[in-house]
Amino acid sequence: MRAPDPAPAAEAVIQLYRSDKKIYARSVSGWFAGWRWALVWFTQLLFYGLAWLPWNGRQAVLFDLGARRFYIFDLVLYPQDFIYLTGLLIVSAYALFLFTAVAGRLWCGYACPQTVYTEIFMWVERHTEGDRMARMRLDAAPWTAGKLLRKGGKHAIWLAIGLWTGFTFVGYFTPIRELWAAAFTASFGPWETFWTLFYGFATYGNAGWMREQVCKYMCPYARFQGAMFDKDTLIIGYDARRGEPRGKHRAQGRNTDLAEAKLGHCIDCGLCVQVCPTGIDIRKGLQYECIGCAACIDVCNGVMDKMKYPRGLVRYDTEHGLEQGLGVAQLAQRVLRPRVLIYTAVLLLISGSLVASLALRSPFRVDVERDRGTLAREVEDGWIENGYRMQVMNATESPQVYRITVAGMAGAMLDLPGTVTVGPAQTRWVPVAVRVPPDAAARLGAGSHAIGFTVERLADGAQGQPVYTLVEKSTFIVPR
């Protein structure tokens, strides 16, 4: 007799993405919260205020893409100066590597835009809906006029902050006063409208809705920070040797002999979890979700004060420090380790080179292009002529006078009457022709020959002495 078929196995559903519960972060005050808010004020005053700061009759910081001019206070940069942006990005990267190797995620915890705007949006949320428990009750309650008013008011303020942020960001690329005037006449250009709305809603979505999801899933820094951490990197850690075994102390009393009660200093209140913006339990050790905001340190120190225990159950420390109970002096001795020294040396070298390059930067630039329409031709009396177009870029904010001469070829003459005047922070294309007499051309022979254009910036107008000189190389073609 045939045995019955086995019962089919139950189907298992595997979720590729786990939807986490909403995090209701509790408000916290303390030393580190004060520092975090100080950075919020500093960064936002800098970002929102710098766009309105006048400088030499213009905006102090303006990246004018249409005119291809980039103004940073007294510095005027052209697209040809893109190398400085590259240097700045390299300096920023090595600075991040250095600070991360020494002190962990200080950038994430205090100055990252996601942290800053999340802090601002959470402040708005607390003042419109209440603190943690009030927000939880409000979300669980049915929809009423009062709930609609609180929720609507919160989102209206969030949207206003987001749109103002987008408007300010665009104001660094389009003069913000012109942008402000256009806002009242509904004459925004299509690109200004798009980018204002794009960055406005990105701020609203990231800081208002996604919050910890950005840090946990979207930001790559959380993923590769492990490559920069070691056991002597300063992190936020829980002192398990002092805190365990954890337990409720209230029934025991503050004056309980903890050794006799077999309890550590941690009273298992859970406040360190409630204040965490990413919802982790710092007592479980170092986790990639920890952004280093130190909210858990502030709230734990408050609990320790109430229990009359020493502060520092949760503190800034290193893994070696927590494991071995190292003091501040011992921790300081471990800072100057090989990777820190290498990062510091590279950072100082690149920063010094960038500063020196900017300090020695030419006050003007010259580009020479051959006239593709007439590479070489014979003119009157057998002279050979080549045409060129010279781009003279004045990198100062005052009018400048330049004298152009040609060198490197015997008998060559430049067909350019007088001097060239270029306005402040302007670019001028100058057509020039170089002529060579027949005998010199015969000596040179057919082909391409090197020449140089010497451009001198003159002091005090056309009759002044040269104060800066550039030589731009090109070629002169003698036809067959």
C-alpha positions as CSV (number, residue, x, y, z in Angstrom):
1,M,0.0,0.0,0.0
2,R,1.3,3.4,-1.0
3,A,2.3,5.7,1.9
4,P,0.4,9.0,2.0
5,D,2.2,12.1,0.7
6,P,3.8,14.2,3.3
7,A,2.0,17.4,4.2
8,P,3.3,20.5,2.3
9,A,5.7,22.7,4.3
10,A,4.2,26.0,5.4
11,E,5.2,28.9,3.2
12,A,7.6,31.4,4.7
13,V,7.4,35.1,3.7
14,I,10.8,36.9,3.8
15,Q,10.6,40.6,4.1
16,L,13.4,42.4,2.2
17,Y,12.6,45.6,4.1
18,R,11.5,45.8,7.7
19,S,9.2,48.7,8.5
20,D,10.4,50.0,11.9
21,K,8.1,51.5,14.4
22,K,7.9,55.3,14.6
23,I,10.5,56.7,17.0
24,Y,9.2,59.2,19.5
25,A,12.4,60.9,20.8
26,R,12.1,62.4,24.2
27,S,13.4,66.0,24.7
28,V,16.7,66.2,26.6
29,S,18.7,69.0,28.2
30,G,22.3,69.0,29.3
31,W,25.9,70.0,28.3
32,F,26.0,68.2,25.0
33,A,22.4,69.3,24.0
34,G,23.6,72.8,24.6
35,W,26.6,72.3,22.3
36,R,24.3,70.8,19.7
37,W,22.0,73.7,19.7
38,A,25.0,76.1,19.6
39,L,26.0,74.4,16.4
40,V,22.4,74.6,15.1
41,W,22.4,78.4,15.6
42,F,25.9,78.8,14.2
43,T,25.4,76.8,11.0
44,Q,21.9,78.3,10.3
45,L,23.0,81.9,10.9
46,L,25.9,81.2,8.5
47,F,23.8,79.5,5.8
48,Y,20.8,81.9,5.9
49,G,22.7,85.1,6.6
50,L,25.7,84.7,4.3
51,A,23.5,84.8,1.2
52,W,22.4,88.4,2.2
53,L,25.8,89.7,3.1
54,P,26.8,92.5,0.7
55,W,30.5,92.8,-0.5
56,N,32.0,95.2,-2.9
57,G,28.6,96.1,-4.3
58,R,27.5,92.5,-4.8
59,Q,26.7,89.4,-2.8
60,A,29.6,88.2,-0.7
61,V,29.2,84.5,-1.8
62,L,27.7,84.0,-5.2
63,F,28.2,81.2,-7.7
64,D,27.0,82.9,-10.9
65,L,26.8,79.9,-13.3
66,G,25.3,82.1,-16.1
67,A,28.3,84.5,-16.1
68,R,30.7,81.7,-15.1
69,R,32.0,83.7,-12.1
70,F,32.3,82.4,-8.6
71,Y,32.6,85.1,-5.9
72,I,33.8,84.3,-2.4
73,F,34.4,87.6,-0.6
74,D,37.4,89.1,-2.4
75,L,38.1,86.0,-4.3
76,V,36.9,85.8,-7.9
77,L,37.2,82.4,-9.6
78,Y,36.6,81.2,-13.1
79,P,35.8,77.7,-14.4
80,Q,39.5,77.3,-15.1
81,D,40.0,77.4,-11.3
82,F,38.1,74.2,-10.8
83,I,41.2,72.7,-9.3
84,Y,40.6,74.7,-6.1
85,L,37.3,73.0,-5.6
86,T,39.0,69.7,-6.0
87,G,41.5,70.7,-3.4
88,L,38.8,71.8,-1.1
89,L,36.9,68.5,-1.4
90,I,40.1,66.6,-0.7
91,V,40.8,68.7,2.4
92,S,37.2,68.1,3.6
93,A,37.6,64.4,3.1
94,Y,40.9,64.1,5.0
95,A,39.5,66.3,7.8
96,L,36.5,64.0,8.1
97,F,38.9,60.9,8.1
98,L,41.0,62.6,10.8
99,F,38.2,63.7,13.1
100,T,36.5,60.3,12.7
101,A,39.6,58.4,13.6
102,V,40.2,60.5,16.7
103,A,36.7,61.3,17.9
104,G,34.1,59.2,16.0
105,R,31.0,60.7,14.5
106,L,31.3,64.3,15.7
107,W,30.2,65.6,12.3
108,C,27.0,63.4,12.4
109,G,26.1,64.3,15.9
110,Y,26.5,68.0,15.8
111,A,27.0,69.6,12.4
112,C,25.5,67.3,9.7
113,P,22.6,69.1,7.9
114,Q,20.4,66.0,8.5
115,T,21.1,66.3,12.2
116,V,20.7,70.1,12.3
117,Y,17.4,70.1,10.4
118,T,16.0,67.1,12.3
119,E,16.8,69.0,15.5
120,I,14.9,72.0,14.3
121,F,11.9,70.0,13.0
122,M,11.7,68.1,16.3
123,W,11.7,71.3,18.2
124,V,8.7,72.5,16.1
125,E,7.1,69.1,16.7
126,R,7.5,69.3,20.5
127,H,6.0,72.9,20.5
128,T,3.0,72.0,18.4
129,E,2.2,68.4,19.6
130,G,4.0,68.1,23.0
131,D,6.7,65.9,24.2
132,R,7.1,62.2,23.8
133,M,4.0,60.8,25.6
134,A,1.8,63.6,24.4
135,R,2.7,62.9,20.8
136,M,2.1,59.2,21.3
137,R,-1.4,59.9,22.7
138,L,-2.1,62.3,19.9
139,D,-1.2,59.8,17.2
140,A,-3.3,57.1,18.9
141,A,-6.3,59.5,19.3
142,P,-9.1,59.7,16.7
143,W,-9.1,62.6,14.3
144,T,-10.6,65.8,15.7
145,A,-10.5,69.5,14.9
146,G,-7.8,69.9,17.6
147,K,-5.7,67.1,16.2
148,L,-6.1,68.4,12.7
149,L,-5.0,71.9,13.9
150,R,-1.9,70.6,15.7
151,K,-0.9,68.3,12.8
152,G,-1.6,70.9,10.2
153,G,0.2,73.6,12.0
154,K,3.3,71.4,12.4
155,H,3.4,70.5,8.7
156,A,2.8,74.1,7.7
157,I,5.8,75.3,9.7
158,W,7.9,72.4,8.4
159,L,7.0,73.3,4.8
160,A,7.8,77.0,5.4
161,I,11.2,76.1,6.8
162,G,11.9,73.7,3.9
163,L,10.9,76.2,1.2
164,W,12.9,79.0,2.9
165,T,15.9,76.6,2.9
166,G,15.4,75.8,-0.8
167,F,15.0,79.5,-1.6
168,T,18.2,80.4,0.3
169,F,20.2,77.6,-1.4
170,V,19.1,78.8,-4.8
171,G,20.1,82.3,-3.7
172,Y,23.7,81.3,-3.7
173,F,23.4,80.7,-7.5
174,T,21.0,83.5,-8.5
175,P,21.5,86.8,-6.6
176,I,19.2,86.5,-3.7
177,R,17.9,90.0,-3.8
178,E,16.8,89.5,-7.4
179,L,15.3,86.2,-6.3
180,W,13.4,87.9,-3.5
181,A,12.0,90.6,-5.8
182,A,10.9,87.9,-8.3
183,A,9.1,86.1,-5.5
184,F,6.7,89.0,-5.1
185,T,6.0,89.3,-8.8
186,A,5.7,85.6,-9.5
187,S,8.5,85.9,-12.1
188,F,10.7,83.0,-10.9
189,G,12.6,81.4,-13.7
190,P,11.8,77.7,-14.4
191,W,15.1,76.5,-13.0
192,E,14.9,78.7,-9.9
193,T,11.3,77.3,-9.3
194,F,12.4,73.7,-9.8
195,W,15.4,73.8,-7.5
196,T,13.6,75.8,-4.7
197,L,10.8,73.3,-4.7
198,F,13.2,70.4,-5.0
199,Y,15.5,71.4,-2.0
200,G,12.5,72.6,-0.1
201,F,10.6,69.3,-0.2
202,A,13.9,67.4,0.2
203,T,14.4,69.2,3.5
204,Y,10.8,68.7,4.5
205,G,10.9,65.0,3.7
206,N,14.3,64.1,5.1
207,A,14.0,66.1,8.4
208,G,10.3,65.7,8.9
209,W,9.4,62.2,7.8
210,M,12.5,60.1,7.1
211,R,14.8,61.3,9.9
212,E,16.7,58.3,11.2
213,Q,16.0,56.4,8.0
214,V,18.4,58.7,6.2
215,C,21.2,58.0,8.7
216,K,20.5,54.3,8.8
217,Y,19.9,53.4,5.2
218,M,20.7,56.3,2.8
219,C,23.9,57.9,4.2
220,P,27.0,55.9,3.3
221,Y,29.0,57.3,6.1
222,A,27.4,54.9,8.6
223,R,28.5,52.0,6.5
224,F,32.2,52.8,6.0
225,Q,32.9,54.4,9.3
226,G,34.1,51.0,10.6
227,A,37.1,51.3,8.3
228,M,38.1,54.5,10.2
229,F,37.3,53.3,13.7
230,D,39.7,51.4,15.9
231,K,39.6,50.6,19.6
232,D,41.2,53.9,20.5
233,T,38.6,56.0,18.7
234,L,36.4,58.1,20.9
235,I,32.9,56.8,20.9
236,I,29.8,57.0,23.1
237,G,29.9,53.9,25.3
238,Y,28.1,52.3,28.2
239,D,30.3,51.2,31.1
240,A,29.0,47.7,31.6
241,R,31.6,47.0,34.4
242,R,30.0,49.7,36.5
243,G,26.4,49.5,35.3
244,E,25.7,45.7,35.4
245,P,23.8,43.9,36.6
246,R,21.2,46.5,35.9
247,G,17.9,46.6,37.8
248,K,15.3,48.8,39.4
249,H,16.7,50.7,42.4
250,R,13.6,52.5,43.5
251,A,12.4,49.7,45.7
252,Q,15.9,49.3,47.2
253,G,16.4,52.9,48.0
254,R,19.2,55.3,47.0
255,N,21.3,54.4,50.0
256,T,21.2,50.7,49.2
257,D,24.5,48.8,49.4
258,L,24.7,47.9,45.7
259,A,27.3,45.1,46.2
260,E,25.0,43.5,48.7
261,A,21.9,43.9,46.5
262,K,24.0,42.6,43.5
263,L,23.1,45.6,41.4
264,G,25.1,48.0,39.2
265,H,24.5,51.7,38.8
266,C,22.1,51.3,35.8
267,I,18.6,51.5,37.1
268,D,17.2,50.2,33.8
269,C,15.0,53.3,33.4
270,G,15.2,53.1,29.6
271,L,15.6,56.9,29.2
272,C,18.7,56.5,27.1
273,V,16.6,54.6,24.5
274,Q,13.8,57.1,24.7
275,V,16.0,60.1,23.9
276,C,17.9,58.4,21.1
277,P,16.9,59.9,17.7
278,T,17.7,56.5,16.0
279,G,16.0,54.4,18.7
280,I,19.0,52.2,19.7
281,D,20.0,51.0,23.1
282,I,23.5,52.2,23.8
283,R,23.9,49.5,26.4
284,K,24.2,46.9,23.7
285,G,27.5,48.3,22.6
286,L,28.8,50.2,19.5
287,Q,26.2,50.2,16.7
288,Y,26.4,51.7,13.2
289,E,23.1,53.5,13.8
290,C,24.6,55.6,16.6
291,I,25.2,59.1,15.2
292,G,27.1,60.3,18.3
293,C,24.6,63.0,19.4
294,A,25.3,62.3,23.1
295,A,21.6,62.7,24.1
296,C,22.0,59.5,26.0
297,I,24.9,60.9,28.0
298,D,22.9,64.0,29.0
299,V,19.9,62.0,30.2
300,C,21.9,59.4,32.0
301,N,23.9,62.0,33.8
302,G,20.6,63.5,35.0
303,V,19.5,60.2,36.3
304,M,22.9,59.6,38.0
305,D,22.6,63.0,39.7
306,K,19.1,62.1,41.0
307,M,20.4,58.8,42.3
308,K,23.5,60.5,43.8
309,Y,25.8,58.2,41.7
310,P,28.9,59.5,39.9
311,R,28.3,60.7,36.3
312,G,29.7,58.9,33.3
313,L,27.9,55.6,33.3
314,V,27.3,56.5,29.6
315,R,30.1,58.7,28.4
316,Y,32.6,59.6,25.6
317,D,35.3,56.9,25.9
318,T,37.2,54.4,23.7
319,E,36.6,50.7,23.5
320,H,40.0,50.2,25.2
321,G,39.1,52.7,27.8
322,L,35.8,51.0,28.7
323,E,37.4,47.5,28.7
324,Q,40.5,48.5,30.7
325,G,39.2,51.4,32.8
326,L,41.7,53.9,31.3
327,G,42.0,57.4,32.6
328,V,42.0,60.7,30.6
329,A,45.8,60.9,30.5
330,Q,46.1,57.3,29.3
331,L,43.5,58.0,26.6
332,A,45.3,61.1,25.5
333,Q,48.5,59.1,25.1
334,R,46.8,56.8,22.6
335,V,45.6,59.6,20.3
336,L,48.9,60.0,18.4
337,R,48.8,56.6,16.7
338,P,50.0,55.9,13.1
339,R,46.7,56.5,11.2
340,V,46.1,59.8,13.0
341,L,49.6,61.0,12.3
342,I,49.3,60.0,8.6
343,Y,45.9,61.7,8.2
344,T,47.3,64.8,10.0
345,A,50.4,65.0,7.8
346,V,48.5,64.6,4.6
347,L,45.8,67.1,5.7
348,L,48.5,69.7,6.6
349,L,50.3,69.2,3.3
350,I,47.3,69.5,1.1
351,S,45.9,72.4,3.1
352,G,49.2,74.3,3.0
353,S,49.5,73.7,-0.8
354,L,46.0,74.9,-1.4
355,V,46.5,78.1,0.7
356,A,49.8,78.8,-0.9
357,S,48.3,78.3,-4.4
358,L,45.5,80.7,-3.6
359,A,47.9,83.3,-2.2
360,L,50.2,83.1,-5.2
361,R,47.4,82.9,-7.7
362,S,47.6,85.2,-10.7
363,P,45.3,88.2,-10.7
364,F,44.4,87.5,-14.3
365,R,44.3,84.6,-16.7
366,V,44.9,84.3,-20.4
367,D,43.8,81.6,-22.9
368,V,45.0,81.7,-26.5
369,E,43.0,80.0,-29.3
370,R,44.0,79.8,-32.9
371,D,41.5,81.3,-35.4
372,R,40.2,78.2,-37.1
373,G,38.9,80.2,-40.0
374,T,42.3,81.4,-41.1
375,L,45.1,79.3,-39.7
376,A,47.8,80.9,-41.9
377,R,47.7,83.1,-45.0
378,E,50.0,85.3,-47.1
379,V,49.2,89.0,-47.0
380,E,50.6,92.1,-48.7
381,D,54.4,92.1,-49.5
382,G,54.6,88.4,-48.9
383,W,54.2,88.6,-45.1
384,I,52.8,85.5,-43.4
385,E,49.9,86.1,-41.0
386,N,48.3,83.8,-38.4
387,G,45.1,84.8,-36.5
388,Y,44.4,84.2,-32.8
389,R,41.7,84.9,-30.2
390,M,42.9,85.7,-26.8
391,Q,40.7,85.5,-23.7
392,V,41.8,87.8,-21.0
393,M,40.1,87.2,-17.6
394,N,40.4,89.8,-14.9
395,A,40.2,88.1,-11.5
396,T,40.1,91.4,-9.6
397,E,37.2,93.7,-8.9
398,S,38.7,96.8,-10.5
399,P,39.4,97.7,-14.1
400,Q,42.8,96.6,-15.4
401,V,44.9,97.6,-18.4
402,Y,47.0,95.0,-20.2
403,R,49.8,95.2,-22.8
404,I,50.2,92.2,-25.2
405,T,53.4,91.4,-27.0
406,V,54.7,88.4,-29.0
407,A,58.1,86.8,-28.5
408,G,60.0,83.7,-29.5
409,M,60.2,84.4,-33.3
410,A,62.6,86.8,-34.9
411,G,60.9,89.6,-36.9
412,A,57.4,88.7,-35.6
413,M,55.0,91.7,-35.3
414,L,51.7,91.8,-33.4
415,D,48.8,93.5,-35.1
416,L,47.2,95.0,-32.0
417,P,47.0,98.7,-31.6
418,G,47.4,100.1,-28.1
419,T,46.5,98.3,-24.9
420,V,43.5,96.2,-23.7
421,T,41.2,97.3,-20.9
422,V,39.1,94.7,-19.1
423,G,36.4,95.6,-16.6
424,P,36.2,94.4,-13.0
425,A,35.7,90.6,-12.8
426,Q,35.1,90.5,-16.6
427,T,36.4,88.5,-19.5
428,R,37.3,90.0,-22.9
429,W,38.0,88.2,-26.1
430,V,40.7,90.0,-28.1
431,P,41.3,89.1,-31.8
432,V,45.1,89.5,-32.6
433,A,47.2,88.7,-35.7
434,V,50.9,87.8,-35.8
435,R,52.8,88.6,-38.9
436,V,56.3,87.4,-40.0
437,P,58.3,89.0,-42.9
438,P,59.0,86.8,-46.0
439,D,62.8,86.4,-45.2
440,A,62.1,85.2,-41.6
441,A,59.4,82.8,-42.9
442,A,61.9,81.4,-45.4
443,R,64.5,80.8,-42.7
444,L,61.9,79.1,-40.5
445,G,60.6,76.8,-43.2
446,A,57.1,75.4,-43.6
447,G,55.5,73.9,-40.6
448,S,54.5,74.7,-37.0
449,H,56.8,76.9,-34.8
450,A,56.6,77.8,-31.2
451,I,55.8,81.4,-30.1
452,G,54.8,83.0,-26.9
453,F,52.4,85.8,-26.0
454,T,53.5,88.0,-23.1
455,V,50.6,89.7,-21.3
456,E,51.6,92.4,-18.8
457,R,49.2,94.0,-16.3
458,L,50.0,97.7,-16.1
459,A,49.8,99.9,-13.0
460,D,48.0,103.2,-13.3
461,G,46.6,102.8,-16.8
462,A,48.2,102.5,-20.2
463,Q,51.4,104.5,-19.3
464,G,52.1,102.5,-16.1
465,Q,54.8,100.0,-15.4
466,P,54.1,96.2,-15.6
467,V,53.2,94.8,-12.2
468,Y,52.4,91.2,-13.2
469,T,53.3,89.2,-16.3
470,L,52.0,86.0,-17.9
471,V,53.4,84.1,-20.9
472,E,51.1,82.0,-22.8
473,K,52.5,79.5,-25.4
474,S,51.1,78.9,-28.9
475,T,52.3,78.0,-32.4
476,F,52.8,79.9,-35.6
477,I,52.2,78.0,-38.9
478,V,54.2,78.8,-42.1
479,P,52.3,77.4,-45.1
480,R,54.1,75.4,-47.8
